[in-house]
Amino acid sequence: MSGNITFTIIKPFAVSDGHIGPILNKIHTAGFKISAMRMLWLTQGEAERFYEVHKERPFYSDLVEFMTSGPIVVAVLKKENAVADYRKLIGATDPEKAEEGTIRKEFARSLRENAVHGSDSDENAAFEGSFFFSGLQRF
């Protein structure tokens, strides 16, 4: 059974380029409700802990460096079939391969600077949301 929450990050360059509003509008228009949201600037240690699952991968250091380069927006989103529906809305990781109208097609600069993160499973959505928000911070 599919869950009803997912997690997203609007990444540093998308924040600095002024895309928070348009991205949130696409999320809202697609029927998602925001359960929790905040803006923050990850420390090195926070980014390392969040991306620990990728620690042995060659892109880990670059990912941590990129995600600590500026403020981000994190949010827990609610909707039936949330993970799959959000993955469809954001599009392929590589914006060159993403479908027209998807968030990454419209707002990404490159494969590395792909505008947003979206959970890839119900389990990861639960972990990622809990990393940034307690139960008292969700509505």
PyMOL commands that set and color helices and strands:
alter all, ss='L'
color gray80, all
select helices_A, chain A and resi 12-16+20-29+44-50+52-54+60-67+82-90+103-107+122-132+135-137
alter helices_A, ss='H'
color red, helices_A
select strands_A, chain A and resi 5-10+33-40+72-78+116-118
alter strands_A, ss='S'
color yellow, strands_A
deselect
rebuild
show_as cartoon
